[in-house]
Amino acid sequence: MNAVETDLFRSAMSRLASAVTLVTTDGPAGRRGLAATAVTSITDAPPNLLVCVNKSARSNATIKQNGAFAVNVLSEQQEKLVGAFSSKSDTDPFCEPDLWSCLETSAPILVDTLASLDCTLDQIINIGTHSLFVGHVVAVRIGGAGRGLVHFDRAFWGVGGQ
């Protein structure tokens, strides 16, 4: 069986539109976050979701140690936050405390996001370069209406809403 080239696979996957989220965590191992598009629901009874995080990301070990994380679904107006959560940024993305709160766990919840799901870490599955974090959703906050932020063909786009 022939192996698919990594660049070809990435190009194909760039054609799959994905919601842009900020995955955040806080606890004994510290506060961290990353922008992620590999997030999906698994079941609604019980409410569980899946977040895929590269093993080389600093947030990977922090989520494991803290045992909790939140998924913050971004609106089109929040695109600038993606850069603040990149590994290349020197800025503390949590430096504006008025933008953040928390629900059940200590994971940071973005105050004006479209939706936030607060999770306890239920299971970790390691596959290749990534850890698949299964989170049990313990609290949800629904924000105001707006256009969702998606990543498609290596660019950001606003969809739906007003």
Biotite code that builds the C-alpha atoms (Angstrom):
import biotite.structure as struc

atoms = struc.array([
    struc.Atom([0.000, 0.000, 0.000], chain_id="A", res_id=1, res_name="MET", atom_name="CA", element="C"),
    struc.Atom([1.400, 3.416, -0.990], chain_id="A", res_id=2, res_name="ASN", atom_name="CA", element="C"),
    struc.Atom([1.867, 6.096, 1.655], chain_id="A", res_id=3, res_name="ALA", atom_name="CA", element="C"),
    struc.Atom([0.162, 9.418, 1.018], chain_id="A", res_id=4, res_name="VAL", atom_name="CA", element="C"),
    struc.Atom([2.539, 12.392, 1.035], chain_id="A", res_id=5, res_name="GLU", atom_name="CA", element="C"),
    struc.Atom([2.071, 14.643, 4.061], chain_id="A", res_id=6, res_name="THR", atom_name="CA", element="C"),
    struc.Atom([1.747, 17.831, 1.969], chain_id="A", res_id=7, res_name="ASP", atom_name="CA", element="C"),
    struc.Atom([-0.872, 16.237, -0.278], chain_id="A", res_id=8, res_name="LEU", atom_name="CA", element="C"),
    struc.Atom([-2.854, 15.061, 2.781], chain_id="A", res_id=9, res_name="PHE", atom_name="CA", element="C"),
    struc.Atom([-2.658, 18.535, 4.341], chain_id="A", res_id=10, res_name="ARG", atom_name="CA", element="C"),
    struc.Atom([-3.821, 20.152, 1.090], chain_id="A", res_id=11, res_name="SER", atom_name="CA", element="C"),
    struc.Atom([-6.802, 17.819, 0.921], chain_id="A", res_id=12, res_name="ALA", atom_name="CA", element="C"),
    struc.Atom([-7.698, 18.481, 4.572], chain_id="A", res_id=13, res_name="MET", atom_name="CA", element="C"),
    struc.Atom([-7.477, 22.254, 4.029], chain_id="A", res_id=14, res_name="SER", atom_name="CA", element="C"),
    struc.Atom([-10.581, 21.839, 1.861], chain_id="A", res_id=15, res_name="ARG", atom_name="CA", element="C"),
    struc.Atom([-12.555, 20.620, 4.885], chain_id="A", res_id=16, res_name="LEU", atom_name="CA", element="C"),
    struc.Atom([-14.081, 23.684, 6.549], chain_id="A", res_id=17, res_name="ALA", atom_name="CA", element="C"),
    struc.Atom([-13.658, 23.572, 10.328], chain_id="A", res_id=18, res_name="SER", atom_name="CA", element="C"),
    struc.Atom([-14.879, 25.737, 13.174], chain_id="A", res_id=19, res_name="ALA", atom_name="CA", element="C"),
    struc.Atom([-12.110, 27.706, 14.869], chain_id="A", res_id=20, res_name="VAL", atom_name="CA", element="C"),
    struc.Atom([-11.908, 27.305, 18.633], chain_id="A", res_id=21, res_name="THR", atom_name="CA", element="C"),
    struc.Atom([-9.655, 28.225, 21.504], chain_id="A", res_id=22, res_name="LEU", atom_name="CA", element="C"),
    struc.Atom([-8.925, 25.280, 23.762], chain_id="A", res_id=23, res_name="VAL", atom_name="CA", element="C"),
    struc.Atom([-7.897, 26.495, 27.212], chain_id="A", res_id=24, res_name="THR", atom_name="CA", element="C"),
    struc.Atom([-6.833, 24.921, 30.485], chain_id="A", res_id=25, res_name="THR", atom_name="CA", element="C"),
    struc.Atom([-5.872, 26.035, 33.961], chain_id="A", res_id=26, res_name="ASP", atom_name="CA", element="C"),
    struc.Atom([-4.914, 24.216, 37.117], chain_id="A", res_id=27, res_name="GLY", atom_name="CA", element="C"),
    struc.Atom([-1.845, 22.943, 38.981], chain_id="A", res_id=28, res_name="PRO", atom_name="CA", element="C"),
    struc.Atom([0.209, 22.782, 35.755], chain_id="A", res_id=29, res_name="ALA", atom_name="CA", element="C"),
    struc.Atom([-0.623, 26.373, 34.824], chain_id="A", res_id=30, res_name="GLY", atom_name="CA", element="C"),
    struc.Atom([-2.760, 28.268, 32.344], chain_id="A", res_id=31, res_name="ARG", atom_name="CA", element="C"),
    struc.Atom([-2.383, 27.589, 28.628], chain_id="A", res_id=32, res_name="ARG", atom_name="CA", element="C"),
    struc.Atom([-4.367, 27.641, 25.439], chain_id="A", res_id=33, res_name="GLY", atom_name="CA", element="C"),
    struc.Atom([-4.193, 26.964, 21.739], chain_id="A", res_id=34, res_name="LEU", atom_name="CA", element="C"),
    struc.Atom([-6.243, 27.604, 18.634], chain_id="A", res_id=35, res_name="ALA", atom_name="CA", element="C"),
    struc.Atom([-7.752, 24.375, 17.307], chain_id="A", res_id=36, res_name="ALA", atom_name="CA", element="C"),
    struc.Atom([-9.931, 23.244, 14.437], chain_id="A", res_id=37, res_name="THR", atom_name="CA", element="C"),
    struc.Atom([-9.854, 19.505, 15.198], chain_id="A", res_id=38, res_name="ALA", atom_name="CA", element="C"),
    struc.Atom([-12.780, 19.522, 17.641], chain_id="A", res_id=39, res_name="VAL", atom_name="CA", element="C"),
    struc.Atom([-15.973, 17.493, 17.353], chain_id="A", res_id=40, res_name="THR", atom_name="CA", element="C"),
    struc.Atom([-18.836, 16.202, 19.440], chain_id="A", res_id=41, res_name="SER", atom_name="CA", element="C"),
    struc.Atom([-18.848, 12.485, 20.189], chain_id="A", res_id=42, res_name="ILE", atom_name="CA", element="C"),
    struc.Atom([-22.127, 11.905, 22.042], chain_id="A", res_id=43, res_name="THR", atom_name="CA", element="C"),
    struc.Atom([-24.830, 14.017, 23.633], chain_id="A", res_id=44, res_name="ASP", atom_name="CA", element="C"),
    struc.Atom([-25.778, 11.443, 26.280], chain_id="A", res_id=45, res_name="ALA", atom_name="CA", element="C"),
    struc.Atom([-23.466, 11.734, 28.085], chain_id="A", res_id=46, res_name="PRO", atom_name="CA", element="C"),
    struc.Atom([-22.169, 14.971, 26.552], chain_id="A", res_id=47, res_name="PRO", atom_name="CA", element="C"),
    struc.Atom([-18.617, 14.294, 25.321], chain_id="A", res_id=48, res_name="ASN", atom_name="CA", element="C"),
    struc.Atom([-16.365, 15.894, 22.772], chain_id="A", res_id=49, res_name="LEU", atom_name="CA", element="C"),
    struc.Atom([-13.029, 15.196, 21.142], chain_id="A", res_id=50, res_name="LEU", atom_name="CA", element="C"),
    struc.Atom([-10.114, 17.616, 20.810], chain_id="A", res_id=51, res_name="VAL", atom_name="CA", element="C"),
    struc.Atom([-6.975, 16.705, 18.844], chain_id="A", res_id=52, res_name="CYS", atom_name="CA", element="C"),
    struc.Atom([-3.752, 18.377, 20.056], chain_id="A", res_id=53, res_name="VAL", atom_name="CA", element="C"),
    struc.Atom([-0.266, 17.922, 18.646], chain_id="A", res_id=54, res_name="ASN", atom_name="CA", element="C"),
    struc.Atom([1.990, 16.184, 21.154], chain_id="A", res_id=55, res_name="LYS", atom_name="CA", element="C"),
    struc.Atom([4.646, 18.874, 20.597], chain_id="A", res_id=56, res_name="SER", atom_name="CA", element="C"),
    struc.Atom([2.270, 21.691, 21.641], chain_id="A", res_id=57, res_name="ALA", atom_name="CA", element="C"),
    struc.Atom([2.977, 23.093, 25.115], chain_id="A", res_id=58, res_name="ARG", atom_name="CA", element="C"),
    struc.Atom([-0.738, 22.878, 25.865], chain_id="A", res_id=59, res_name="SER", atom_name="CA", element="C"),
    struc.Atom([-0.734, 19.103, 25.377], chain_id="A", res_id=60, res_name="ASN", atom_name="CA", element="C"),
    struc.Atom([1.136, 18.296, 28.597], chain_id="A", res_id=61, res_name="ALA", atom_name="CA", element="C"),
    struc.Atom([-0.681, 21.065, 30.482], chain_id="A", res_id=62, res_name="THR", atom_name="CA", element="C"),
    struc.Atom([-4.130, 19.675, 29.593], chain_id="A", res_id=63, res_name="ILE", atom_name="CA", element="C"),
    struc.Atom([-3.017, 16.200, 30.675], chain_id="A", res_id=64, res_name="LYS", atom_name="CA", element="C"),
    struc.Atom([-1.711, 17.466, 34.018], chain_id="A", res_id=65, res_name="GLN", atom_name="CA", element="C"),
    struc.Atom([-4.660, 19.786, 34.731], chain_id="A", res_id=66, res_name="ASN", atom_name="CA", element="C"),
    struc.Atom([-7.266, 17.166, 33.826], chain_id="A", res_id=67, res_name="GLY", atom_name="CA", element="C"),
    struc.Atom([-9.654, 19.775, 32.435], chain_id="A", res_id=68, res_name="ALA", atom_name="CA", element="C"),
    struc.Atom([-10.093, 22.003, 29.402], chain_id="A", res_id=69, res_name="PHE", atom_name="CA", element="C"),
    struc.Atom([-12.611, 24.317, 27.772], chain_id="A", res_id=70, res_name="ALA", atom_name="CA", element="C"),
    struc.Atom([-13.539, 24.722, 24.120], chain_id="A", res_id=71, res_name="VAL", atom_name="CA", element="C"),
    struc.Atom([-14.417, 28.305, 23.179], chain_id="A", res_id=72, res_name="ASN", atom_name="CA", element="C"),
    struc.Atom([-16.156, 28.602, 19.778], chain_id="A", res_id=73, res_name="VAL", atom_name="CA", element="C"),
    struc.Atom([-14.979, 31.806, 18.080], chain_id="A", res_id=74, res_name="LEU", atom_name="CA", element="C"),
    struc.Atom([-16.970, 34.368, 16.149], chain_id="A", res_id=75, res_name="SER", atom_name="CA", element="C"),
    struc.Atom([-15.710, 36.111, 13.042], chain_id="A", res_id=76, res_name="GLU", atom_name="CA", element="C"),
    struc.Atom([-14.856, 39.186, 15.163], chain_id="A", res_id=77, res_name="GLN", atom_name="CA", element="C"),
    struc.Atom([-12.466, 37.126, 17.300], chain_id="A", res_id=78, res_name="GLN", atom_name="CA", element="C"),
    struc.Atom([-10.085, 36.096, 14.522], chain_id="A", res_id=79, res_name="GLU", atom_name="CA", element="C"),
    struc.Atom([-7.305, 38.254, 16.022], chain_id="A", res_id=80, res_name="LYS", atom_name="CA", element="C"),
    struc.Atom([-7.252, 36.007, 19.099], chain_id="A", res_id=81, res_name="LEU", atom_name="CA", element="C"),
    struc.Atom([-6.013, 33.080, 16.989], chain_id="A", res_id=82, res_name="VAL", atom_name="CA", element="C"),
    struc.Atom([-2.635, 34.774, 16.565], chain_id="A", res_id=83, res_name="GLY", atom_name="CA", element="C"),
    struc.Atom([-2.352, 35.453, 20.285], chain_id="A", res_id=84, res_name="ALA", atom_name="CA", element="C"),
    struc.Atom([-2.652, 31.698, 20.895], chain_id="A", res_id=85, res_name="PHE", atom_name="CA", element="C"),
    struc.Atom([-0.039, 30.667, 18.334], chain_id="A", res_id=86, res_name="SER", atom_name="CA", element="C"),
    struc.Atom([3.320, 29.326, 19.469], chain_id="A", res_id=87, res_name="SER", atom_name="CA", element="C"),
    struc.Atom([4.982, 32.254, 17.662], chain_id="A", res_id=88, res_name="LYS", atom_name="CA", element="C"),
    struc.Atom([3.258, 34.892, 19.803], chain_id="A", res_id=89, res_name="SER", atom_name="CA", element="C"),
    struc.Atom([5.131, 36.597, 22.635], chain_id="A", res_id=90, res_name="ASP", atom_name="CA", element="C"),
    struc.Atom([1.918, 38.074, 24.068], chain_id="A", res_id=91, res_name="THR", atom_name="CA", element="C"),
    struc.Atom([0.101, 36.522, 27.012], chain_id="A", res_id=92, res_name="ASP", atom_name="CA", element="C"),
    struc.Atom([-3.336, 35.731, 25.547], chain_id="A", res_id=93, res_name="PRO", atom_name="CA", element="C"),
    struc.Atom([-4.846, 35.881, 29.042], chain_id="A", res_id=94, res_name="PHE", atom_name="CA", element="C"),
    struc.Atom([-3.438, 39.354, 29.849], chain_id="A", res_id=95, res_name="CYS", atom_name="CA", element="C"),
    struc.Atom([-6.871, 41.002, 29.657], chain_id="A", res_id=96, res_name="GLU", atom_name="CA", element="C"),
    struc.Atom([-8.730, 39.498, 32.641], chain_id="A", res_id=97, res_name="PRO", atom_name="CA", element="C"),
    struc.Atom([-12.042, 41.166, 31.683], chain_id="A", res_id=98, res_name="ASP", atom_name="CA", element="C"),
    struc.Atom([-12.219, 38.868, 28.626], chain_id="A", res_id=99, res_name="LEU", atom_name="CA", element="C"),
    struc.Atom([-12.138, 35.676, 30.713], chain_id="A", res_id=100, res_name="TRP", atom_name="CA", element="C"),
    struc.Atom([-14.224, 33.866, 33.310], chain_id="A", res_id=101, res_name="SER", atom_name="CA", element="C"),
    struc.Atom([-14.721, 30.211, 34.243], chain_id="A", res_id=102, res_name="CYS", atom_name="CA", element="C"),
    struc.Atom([-17.621, 27.800, 34.713], chain_id="A", res_id=103, res_name="LEU", atom_name="CA", element="C"),
    struc.Atom([-17.215, 24.495, 36.632], chain_id="A", res_id=104, res_name="GLU", atom_name="CA", element="C"),
    struc.Atom([-13.512, 23.778, 36.127], chain_id="A", res_id=105, res_name="THR", atom_name="CA", element="C"),
    struc.Atom([-10.815, 26.410, 36.274], chain_id="A", res_id=106, res_name="SER", atom_name="CA", element="C"),
    struc.Atom([-10.392, 26.357, 32.465], chain_id="A", res_id=107, res_name="ALA", atom_name="CA", element="C"),
    struc.Atom([-10.650, 29.897, 31.039], chain_id="A", res_id=108, res_name="PRO", atom_name="CA", element="C"),
    struc.Atom([-13.937, 30.727, 29.306], chain_id="A", res_id=109, res_name="ILE", atom_name="CA", element="C"),
    struc.Atom([-13.924, 33.586, 26.800], chain_id="A", res_id=110, res_name="LEU", atom_name="CA", element="C"),
    struc.Atom([-16.704, 35.920, 27.948], chain_id="A", res_id=111, res_name="VAL", atom_name="CA", element="C"),
    struc.Atom([-18.081, 36.943, 24.536], chain_id="A", res_id=112, res_name="ASP", atom_name="CA", element="C"),
    struc.Atom([-17.620, 33.746, 22.542], chain_id="A", res_id=113, res_name="THR", atom_name="CA", element="C"),
    struc.Atom([-20.438, 32.079, 20.585], chain_id="A", res_id=114, res_name="LEU", atom_name="CA", element="C"),
    struc.Atom([-20.377, 29.068, 22.908], chain_id="A", res_id=115, res_name="ALA", atom_name="CA", element="C"),
    struc.Atom([-18.092, 27.587, 25.550], chain_id="A", res_id=116, res_name="SER", atom_name="CA", element="C"),
    struc.Atom([-17.950, 23.976, 26.696], chain_id="A", res_id=117, res_name="LEU", atom_name="CA", element="C"),
    struc.Atom([-16.192, 23.241, 29.979], chain_id="A", res_id=118, res_name="ASP", atom_name="CA", element="C"),
    struc.Atom([-14.821, 19.694, 30.218], chain_id="A", res_id=119, res_name="CYS", atom_name="CA", element="C"),
    struc.Atom([-13.111, 17.285, 32.537], chain_id="A", res_id=120, res_name="THR", atom_name="CA", element="C"),
    struc.Atom([-10.560, 15.084, 30.809], chain_id="A", res_id=121, res_name="LEU", atom_name="CA", element="C"),
    struc.Atom([-12.090, 11.626, 30.500], chain_id="A", res_id=122, res_name="ASP", atom_name="CA", element="C"),
    struc.Atom([-9.714, 9.769, 28.198], chain_id="A", res_id=123, res_name="GLN", atom_name="CA", element="C"),
    struc.Atom([-6.512, 10.229, 26.179], chain_id="A", res_id=124, res_name="ILE", atom_name="CA", element="C"),
    struc.Atom([-5.822, 8.323, 22.971], chain_id="A", res_id=125, res_name="ILE", atom_name="CA", element="C"),
    struc.Atom([-2.393, 8.771, 21.393], chain_id="A", res_id=126, res_name="ASN", atom_name="CA", element="C"),
    struc.Atom([-2.237, 8.391, 17.618], chain_id="A", res_id=127, res_name="ILE", atom_name="CA", element="C"),
    struc.Atom([0.813, 9.408, 15.596], chain_id="A", res_id=128, res_name="GLY", atom_name="CA", element="C"),
    struc.Atom([1.731, 13.027, 16.256], chain_id="A", res_id=129, res_name="THR", atom_name="CA", element="C"),
    struc.Atom([-1.414, 13.860, 18.249], chain_id="A", res_id=130, res_name="HIS", atom_name="CA", element="C"),
    struc.Atom([-3.229, 13.201, 21.495], chain_id="A", res_id=131, res_name="SER", atom_name="CA", element="C"),
    struc.Atom([-6.981, 12.818, 21.208], chain_id="A", res_id=132, res_name="LEU", atom_name="CA", element="C"),
    struc.Atom([-8.528, 14.248, 24.358], chain_id="A", res_id=133, res_name="PHE", atom_name="CA", element="C"),
    struc.Atom([-12.016, 13.019, 25.174], chain_id="A", res_id=134, res_name="VAL", atom_name="CA", element="C"),
    struc.Atom([-13.726, 15.535, 27.404], chain_id="A", res_id=135, res_name="GLY", atom_name="CA", element="C"),
    struc.Atom([-16.835, 15.051, 29.491], chain_id="A", res_id=136, res_name="HIS", atom_name="CA", element="C"),
    struc.Atom([-18.796, 18.314, 29.217], chain_id="A", res_id=137, res_name="VAL", atom_name="CA", element="C"),
    struc.Atom([-19.670, 19.534, 32.722], chain_id="A", res_id=138, res_name="VAL", atom_name="CA", element="C"),
    struc.Atom([-20.946, 23.035, 31.838], chain_id="A", res_id=139, res_name="ALA", atom_name="CA", element="C"),
    struc.Atom([-21.975, 25.022, 28.759], chain_id="A", res_id=140, res_name="VAL", atom_name="CA", element="C"),
    struc.Atom([-22.397, 28.732, 28.158], chain_id="A", res_id=141, res_name="ARG", atom_name="CA", element="C"),
    struc.Atom([-24.147, 29.985, 25.021], chain_id="A", res_id=142, res_name="ILE", atom_name="CA", element="C"),
    struc.Atom([-23.156, 33.508, 23.948], chain_id="A", res_id=143, res_name="GLY", atom_name="CA", element="C"),
    struc.Atom([-24.852, 35.995, 21.703], chain_id="A", res_id=144, res_name="GLY", atom_name="CA", element="C"),
    struc.Atom([-25.573, 35.459, 18.032], chain_id="A", res_id=145, res_name="ALA", atom_name="CA", element="C"),
    struc.Atom([-22.881, 36.146, 15.479], chain_id="A", res_id=146, res_name="GLY", atom_name="CA", element="C"),
    struc.Atom([-21.066, 34.842, 12.459], chain_id="A", res_id=147, res_name="ARG", atom_name="CA", element="C"),
    struc.Atom([-18.949, 31.784, 13.228], chain_id="A", res_id=148, res_name="GLY", atom_name="CA", element="C"),
    struc.Atom([-15.253, 31.684, 12.343], chain_id="A", res_id=149, res_name="LEU", atom_name="CA", element="C"),
    struc.Atom([-14.178, 28.789, 10.138], chain_id="A", res_id=150, res_name="VAL", atom_name="CA", element="C"),
    struc.Atom([-10.887, 27.814, 8.559], chain_id="A", res_id=151, res_name="HIS", atom_name="CA", element="C"),
    struc.Atom([-11.120, 26.749, 4.912], chain_id="A", res_id=152, res_name="PHE", atom_name="CA", element="C"),
    struc.Atom([-8.454, 26.473, 2.208], chain_id="A", res_id=153, res_name="ASP", atom_name="CA", element="C"),
    struc.Atom([-5.845, 27.955, 4.597], chain_id="A", res_id=154, res_name="ARG", atom_name="CA", element="C"),
    struc.Atom([-7.875, 31.126, 5.258], chain_id="A", res_id=155, res_name="ALA", atom_name="CA", element="C"),
    struc.Atom([-10.410, 32.352, 7.813], chain_id="A", res_id=156, res_name="PHE", atom_name="CA", element="C"),
    struc.Atom([-14.031, 32.973, 6.843], chain_id="A", res_id=157, res_name="TRP", atom_name="CA", element="C"),
    struc.Atom([-17.177, 34.137, 8.618], chain_id="A", res_id=158, res_name="GLY", atom_name="CA", element="C"),
    struc.Atom([-20.255, 31.959, 8.198], chain_id="A", res_id=159, res_name="VAL", atom_name="CA", element="C"),
    struc.Atom([-23.926, 32.050, 9.192], chain_id="A", res_id=160, res_name="GLY", atom_name="CA", element="C"),
    struc.Atom([-25.471, 34.506, 11.606], chain_id="A", res_id=161, res_name="GLY", atom_name="CA", element="C"),
    struc.Atom([-25.892, 38.172, 10.804], chain_id="A", res_id=162, res_name="GLN", atom_name="CA", element="C"),
])
